[in-house]
Every structure is written in C-alpha cells, then in structure tokens.
Amino acid sequence: MGLDLVEIVMRVEEDFEVEIPDEISETLTTPRIVIDYLANLPKFSERNRPREYIADKVWLILEEVVAIDRHDYNEDSRFIEDMGMS
C-alpha cells in the first residue's frame, strides 16, 4: 500500500474514530468500498448514519489529502489506477 493510501486510511480511522485492520485496508481500492465498509460497521448502522453522510465525509478526506477535483471524482474511481495515488 502506497503512502497516499496509508494517509487516507489513517485519516478515515481518525475522522470516523474506527480502527481498520491491515487485511481490510488493503482491500479498500475505491471510495465506494471505503464508504460501504464504514456504512456496514455496527457503530454507524446502529446510529442510523446515512450513507450520504459517510460519503460526503470520505470525499472531504480525499479532497484534503490528495487534492482530487470534485469533477474528477466518482465513488468507483480506483485510487491508484484512476486517481494516480501511490
């Protein structure tokens, strides 16, 4: 996993107050996978956090960490292949 991806995982863990196991973090290859992973955690499903809330927060993390333009972003973009992250 490259530095950009490590930084994104660390920010997601910090901002959402979760710990993502290494074996899971290696499978988080698109924003959609990150969002779905978080949305399915009991912590969020029990609180009835809407998926849109999680998606917006993930977008803000990506915007800050890797400066992805909103027009170049979609949930199915692959971090490395499509967003140019390492």
C-alpha positions as CSV (number, residue, x, y, z in Angstrom):
1,M,0.0,0.0,0.0
2,G,1.4,3.4,-1.0
3,L,1.9,6.4,1.1
4,D,-1.2,8.2,-0.2
5,L,-3.4,5.2,0.6
6,V,-1.9,4.8,4.1
7,E,-2.6,8.5,4.8
8,I,-6.2,8.1,3.6
9,V,-6.8,5.1,5.8
10,M,-5.2,6.9,8.8
11,R,-7.5,9.9,8.2
12,V,-10.6,7.7,7.8
13,E,-9.7,6.0,11.1
14,E,-9.2,9.3,12.8
15,D,-12.2,11.1,11.4
16,F,-14.6,8.2,11.9
17,E,-13.0,7.0,15.1
18,V,-12.5,3.4,13.9
19,E,-9.7,1.0,13.5
20,I,-9.4,-0.6,10.2
21,P,-7.4,-3.9,10.2
22,D,-4.5,-4.1,7.8
23,E,-6.1,-7.0,5.9
24,I,-9.2,-4.9,5.3
25,S,-7.3,-1.7,4.5
26,E,-5.5,-3.5,1.6
27,T,-8.9,-4.2,0.0
28,L,-10.1,-0.6,0.1
29,T,-9.4,0.3,-3.5
30,T,-12.2,2.7,-4.3
31,P,-14.2,5.3,-2.4
32,R,-17.3,3.1,-2.7
33,I,-15.6,0.2,-1.0
34,V,-14.5,2.6,1.8
35,I,-17.9,4.1,2.2
36,D,-19.7,0.7,2.1
37,Y,-17.2,-0.7,4.7
38,L,-17.9,2.1,7.1
39,A,-21.6,2.1,6.5
40,N,-21.8,-1.5,7.4
41,L,-19.9,-1.2,10.7
42,P,-22.3,-1.6,13.7
43,K,-21.1,1.7,15.0
44,F,-22.7,3.5,12.1
45,S,-25.6,1.3,11.3
46,E,-26.8,1.4,14.9
47,R,-26.6,5.2,14.9
48,N,-28.5,5.4,11.7
49,R,-25.8,7.4,10.0
50,P,-27.0,7.9,6.4
51,R,-24.7,6.6,3.7
52,E,-24.6,10.1,2.3
53,Y,-23.1,11.5,5.5
54,I,-20.3,8.9,5.3
55,A,-19.8,9.5,1.5
56,D,-19.5,13.3,2.0
57,K,-17.0,12.9,4.8
58,V,-14.9,10.4,2.7
59,W,-15.0,12.9,-0.2
60,L,-13.7,15.7,2.1
61,I,-10.8,13.5,3.2
62,L,-9.9,12.7,-0.4
63,E,-10.1,16.4,-1.3
64,E,-7.8,17.4,1.5
65,V,-5.3,14.5,1.3
66,V,-4.8,14.2,-2.4
67,A,-6.5,17.3,-3.8
68,I,-8.9,15.4,-6.1
69,D,-11.1,17.8,-8.0
70,R,-14.8,17.1,-7.4
71,H,-15.4,16.8,-11.2
72,D,-12.8,14.1,-11.5
73,Y,-14.2,12.1,-8.6
74,N,-16.7,9.3,-8.5
75,E,-17.2,6.5,-6.0
76,D,-16.0,3.8,-8.4
77,S,-12.7,5.5,-9.3
78,R,-9.8,3.3,-8.3
79,F,-7.3,5.1,-6.0
80,I,-4.2,4.0,-7.8
81,E,-5.2,3.5,-11.4
82,D,-7.7,6.3,-11.8
83,M,-6.7,8.9,-9.1
84,G,-3.0,8.5,-9.6
85,M,-2.3,7.8,-5.9
86,S,0.6,5.7,-4.8
